[in-house]
Amino acid sequence: MTKLLFESRHTCSICRLEDKDVQVHHIDGDPTNNKEENLIVLCLNCHSKVSRTGGLGRGYSIEELRLYKKEWINYCRADTFKEVSKIDENRICFVLMPFREPFNSYYEQIITKAIVNSGLLPLRSDEIFGTKSIVEDIYYYIKKSIVVIAELTTKNPNVLYELGLAHAIGKPVILITQNIDDVPFDLKHLRCIVYNTISPIWANELQANIEKAIQATIADVENKNLYPSIGLSIKDIKTNVLKSLSNLLFEEEIEEVLQYWRGYFLMDFHDFSEAISMFERYLKTHPKDDVTMYQIACCHAKLKDKDNMIQYLKSAINLNKENKNEAIHDEDFKEYWEDEDFKDLTC
């Protein structure tokens, strides 16, 4: 709850008026459900409105509360990042990892603490609020980072591509994984932290090991002048990443990663039909990748193809129910929020 109050700036997620007394409210009304996704910060006045039932004074729905919370915290994070980046943009520690549970919890509860304790600013690509394409933003912040942390468990294609960017420009990388076999052979000489979630103290051990690795890496950079940043333009990325990936992965793995990222590039250029083709090719070898299914659903939404959009979105939700609420409230599907078939997904 302390983290939630901090992220919300001790400010109500609905009225957003400063200097008002606030409390943490259980979104679903169950006081025993203290999961982070079920908590929201509200002032006493808004809490009173939320708690009403029936009549004209009826409170907000669960979906509305989650949207208010998501929008306010995203605003706070973006605003905080702008302020911090003005102070010292060169203290960024860029984190490469899958955007799903349990990795989101690992990031918020373990990795960010280790980074902040080391005097750096944690940043993931899903926290970037820029006007450029996501690929350009990722490249920019990797290049600005003093150190990069890569979570390689499951060999996620996003992570491998971003790792290729970091490797291509000579950035120092700290690898973490639950399985050493997920680390590309050519990178096993780098600092690699293997953790086991079975241990009762694994979280504390992982945080401590990340802090030690960050401090050692900073010392290498500052004292030995290692890992010079190469001044590459965005046009140089593809060639350098291909060279980097060719050293890190087998040939068939390279093609799989590139298929996935071609889909993202094509989405940037609004070629949604071709993007779907790339993502579907990737799904043939990764049939249970819910993130790829979600991207295909987004493309079908842009193409006004409701049936296929719902089909892929339903498949993605079935594979990863923890991200259900965030998925169905994504702005990409806004025009379908009142559609009866789409509403069935919320049941």
C-alpha positions in Angstrom: 0.0 0.0 0.0 2.9 2.3 0.7 4.1 1.9 -2.9 0.6 2.7 -4.2 0.3 5.8 -2.1 3.8 6.9 -3.4 2.9 6.2 -7.1 -0.3 8.1 -6.7 1.4 11.0 -4.9 -1.0 10.6 -2.0 -3.6 12.1 -4.3 -7.1 10.8 -5.1 -7.2 8.9 -8.5 -10.6 10.4 -9.3 -10.8 14.1 -8.4 -6.9 14.5 -8.2 -7.2 17.4 -5.9 -4.0 17.9 -3.8 -4.0 18.4 0.0 -7.0 16.2 0.6 -7.0 13.3 3.1 -6.9 10.0 1.3 -7.3 6.3 2.0 -6.8 3.1 0.1 -10.0 1.6 -1.3 -10.6 -2.1 -2.3 -11.9 -1.8 -5.9 -14.0 -5.0 -5.7 -15.3 -4.3 -2.2 -13.5 -7.3 -0.7 -11.3 -6.0 2.2 -9.3 -9.3 2.2 -8.2 -8.9 -1.4 -5.1 -6.8 -1.0 -3.6 -7.5 -4.4 -2.2 -4.3 -6.0 -4.6 -4.4 -8.9 -7.5 -4.3 -6.5 -6.4 -1.2 -4.6 -7.0 2.5 -5.5 -6.2 5.8 -3.6 -9.3 7.9 -3.0 -10.1 11.0 -1.0 -12.8 10.7 1.6 -15.4 12.5 -0.6 -14.8 10.3 -3.6 -14.7 7.2 -1.4 -18.1 8.1 -0.1 -19.5 8.4 -3.6 -17.8 5.1 -4.7 -19.4 3.3 -1.7 -23.0 4.3 -2.6 -25.2 1.7 -4.2 -28.4 2.3 -6.1 -30.3 5.4 -7.1 -28.9 8.6 -8.7 -26.0 8.5 -6.3 -24.8 5.1 -7.4 -21.0 4.8 -7.2 -18.5 4.0 -9.9 -18.2 0.6 -11.5 -15.2 -1.7 -11.0 -14.1 -1.0 -14.6 -14.3 2.7 -14.1 -12.3 2.7 -11.0 -9.5 0.6 -12.7 -9.5 3.1 -15.6 -9.2 6.1 -13.2 -6.4 4.4 -11.3 -4.5 3.4 -14.5 -4.8 6.8 -16.1 -3.7 8.7 -12.9 -0.7 6.5 -12.1 0.5 6.6 -15.8 0.3 10.4 -15.6 2.2 10.5 -12.4 4.9 8.2 -13.7 5.2 10.2 -16.9 5.4 13.5 -15.0 7.9 12.1 -12.5 10.1 10.8 -15.3 10.1 14.1 -17.0 11.3 15.8 -13.8 13.9 13.2 -13.1 15.2 13.2 -16.6 15.8 16.9 -16.5 18.0 16.4 -13.5 20.2 13.6 -14.7 19.2 11.6 -17.8 22.5 9.8 -17.7 21.5 7.9 -14.5 19.0 5.7 -16.3 19.1 1.9 -15.9 17.0 0.5 -18.7 15.3 -2.8 -17.9 14.5 -5.4 -20.7 11.9 -7.9 -19.6 8.5 -9.4 -20.5 5.4 -7.3 -19.7 3.3 -9.8 -17.9 3.0 -11.5 -14.5 5.0 -12.6 -12.6 7.6 -10.4 -14.2 5.7 -7.1 -13.7 5.7 -7.9 -9.9 9.4 -8.7 -10.0 10.1 -5.4 -11.6 8.0 -3.3 -9.2 8.9 -5.1 -6.0 12.5 -6.2 -6.6 14.3 -4.8 -9.6 13.3 -1.1 -9.2 14.3 -1.2 -5.5 17.8 -2.5 -6.4 18.2 0.2 -9.1 17.0 3.0 -6.9 19.2 1.8 -4.0 22.1 2.0 -6.5 21.4 5.7 -7.3 19.9 5.1 -10.7 16.5 5.6 -12.4 14.7 2.4 -13.4 12.9 2.5 -16.8 11.1 0.0 -19.0 10.0 0.6 -22.6 6.3 0.5 -21.5 7.0 3.5 -19.2 8.1 5.7 -22.1 5.6 8.4 -23.1 7.1 9.9 -26.2 6.1 11.1 -29.7 8.6 9.0 -31.6 8.1 5.3 -32.6 8.7 2.9 -29.8 11.8 1.4 -31.5 13.4 4.9 -31.7 12.5 5.5 -28.1 13.9 2.2 -26.9 17.1 2.8 -28.9 17.5 6.3 -27.4 17.1 5.2 -23.8 19.3 2.2 -24.2 22.0 4.5 -25.6 21.5 6.9 -22.7 21.6 4.2 -20.0 24.6 3.8 -17.8 23.7 0.1 -17.5 21.1 -2.3 -18.9 19.4 -5.2 -17.0 17.9 -8.0 -19.2 15.6 -10.6 -17.8 16.1 -13.6 -20.1 13.7 -16.1 -18.6 11.6 -17.6 -21.4 13.8 -16.0 -24.1 11.1 -13.4 -24.9 11.5 -12.0 -28.4 11.1 -8.4 -27.3 13.9 -8.8 -24.8 16.2 -10.5 -27.3 15.7 -7.7 -29.8 16.3 -5.0 -27.2 19.3 -7.0 -26.0 20.6 -7.0 -29.6 20.3 -3.2 -29.6 22.3 -2.9 -26.3 24.9 -5.4 -27.5 25.3 -3.6 -30.9 26.3 -0.3 -29.2 28.5 -1.8 -26.6 26.3 -1.1 -23.5 27.1 -2.9 -20.3 24.4 -5.5 -19.6 23.5 -7.4 -16.4 21.6 -10.6 -17.2 19.1 -12.2 -14.8 17.3 -15.5 -15.4 15.7 -18.5 -13.7 17.3 -20.8 -16.3 20.9 -20.5 -17.4 19.9 -22.3 -20.7 17.9 -19.2 -21.6 21.2 -17.2 -21.8 22.7 -17.1 -25.3 26.1 -18.9 -25.3 28.1 -15.9 -26.4 26.8 -13.9 -23.4 27.5 -16.4 -20.7 30.7 -14.6 -19.9 28.8 -11.5 -18.8 27.5 -10.8 -15.3 24.6 -13.3 -15.0 22.4 -13.7 -11.9 20.5 -17.0 -11.7 17.7 -17.0 -9.2 15.3 -19.7 -8.0 11.9 -18.6 -6.7 11.6 -21.8 -4.6 14.0 -20.4 -2.0 12.1 -18.5 0.8 14.5 -15.6 0.6 15.0 -15.5 -3.2 13.5 -12.0 -3.6 16.0 -10.5 -1.1 18.9 -12.4 -2.6 18.0 -11.3 -6.1 17.7 -7.6 -5.0 21.0 -7.8 -3.2 22.8 -9.5 -6.2 21.4 -6.9 -8.6 22.6 -4.1 -6.4 26.1 -5.7 -6.3 26.2 -6.2 -10.0 25.1 -2.6 -10.7 27.8 -1.2 -8.4 30.4 -3.4 -10.0 29.4 -2.4 -13.5 29.3 1.3 -12.6 32.9 0.9 -11.2 34.0 -0.7 -14.5 32.5 2.1 -16.6 33.8 4.9 -14.4 37.2 3.5 -13.5 38.2 1.5 -16.6 36.3 3.5 -19.2 34.7 0.3 -20.6 31.8 0.0 -22.9 32.1 3.3 -24.9 28.9 4.4 -26.5 29.0 4.2 -30.2 27.3 7.1 -32.0 24.9 5.2 -34.2 21.9 6.7 -36.0 18.5 5.0 -36.2 19.5 4.0 -39.7 22.4 1.9 -38.4 20.3 -0.1 -36.0 19.2 -2.9 -38.3 22.7 -3.8 -39.5 24.2 -3.7 -36.1 21.4 -5.6 -34.4 21.6 -8.3 -37.1 25.3 -8.6 -36.5 24.7 -8.8 -32.7 21.9 -11.3 -33.0 23.9 -13.5 -35.3 26.4 -13.9 -32.5 23.8 -14.5 -29.8 21.3 -16.8 -31.4 20.9 -19.7 -33.8 19.8 -18.8 -37.4 16.2 -20.0 -36.9 15.9 -18.0 -33.7 17.1 -14.8 -35.5 14.4 -15.2 -38.1 11.7 -15.8 -35.4 12.7 -12.6 -33.6 12.8 -10.6 -36.8 9.4 -11.8 -37.8 8.0 -10.6 -34.5 9.7 -7.2 -34.8 8.8 -6.7 -38.4 5.2 -6.9 -37.2 5.9 -3.9 -34.8 7.6 -1.9 -37.6 4.7 -2.5 -39.9 2.3 -1.4 -37.2 4.3 1.9 -36.9 3.7 2.4 -40.6 0.0 1.5 -40.3 0.4 -1.6 -42.5 -1.8 -3.7 -40.3 -2.5 -6.5 -42.8 1.2 -7.2 -43.3 1.8 -6.9 -39.5 -0.8 -9.6 -38.9 1.0 -11.8 -41.4 4.3 -11.4 -39.6 2.7 -12.0 -36.2 0.9 -15.1 -37.4 4.1 -16.5 -38.8 5.7 -16.1 -35.4 2.7 -17.8 -33.7 3.3 -20.9 -35.7 6.4 -21.6 -33.6 5.0 -19.8 -30.4 1.3 -20.8 -30.4 0.8 -19.8 -26.7 2.3 -16.3 -26.9 -0.5 -14.2 -25.5 1.3 -10.9 -26.3 1.5 -11.7 -30.0 -2.2 -12.6 -30.0 -2.9 -9.3 -28.4 -1.0 -7.4 -31.1 -2.9 -9.3 -33.8 -6.2 -8.3 -32.1 -5.0 -4.6 -32.1 -4.3 -4.8 -35.8 -7.7 -6.3 -36.5 -9.3 -3.5 -34.5 -7.5 -0.9 -36.7 -8.8 -2.8 -39.8 -12.4 -2.8 -38.4 -12.4 -6.6 -38.4 -14.4 -7.1 -35.2 -14.8 -10.9 -35.5 -11.1 -11.7 -35.8 -10.3 -9.0 -33.2 -12.5 -10.7 -30.6 -11.2 -14.1 -31.5 -7.6 -13.2 -30.9 -8.3 -11.0 -27.9 -10.3 -13.9 -26.3 -7.4 -16.3 -27.0 -4.9 -13.9 -25.4 -7.1 -13.4 -22.4 -7.5 -17.2 -21.9 -3.8 -17.6 -21.9 -3.1 -14.8 -19.5 -6.2 -13.9 -17.4 -4.1 -11.6 -15.1 -3.9 -9.0 -17.9 -7.6 -9.3 -18.8 -8.8 -5.9 -17.5 -5.8 -4.0 -18.8 -6.3 -5.6 -22.2 -10.0 -4.9 -22.7 -9.7 -1.3 -21.6 -6.8 -0.6 -24.0 -7.5 2.6 -26.1 -7.0 0.5 -29.3 -10.4 -1.1 -28.6 -12.2 2.0 -27.4 -14.7 2.1 -30.3 -15.8 -1.4 -29.3 -16.3 -0.9 -25.6 -20.1 -0.5 -26.0 -20.4 -3.4 -28.4 -22.3 -6.4 -27.0 -19.9 -9.0 -28.3 -17.0 -7.1 -26.9 -18.7 -6.7 -23.5 -19.0 -10.5 -23.3 -15.2 -10.5 -22.9 -15.5 -8.8 -19.6 -17.7 -11.5 -18.1 
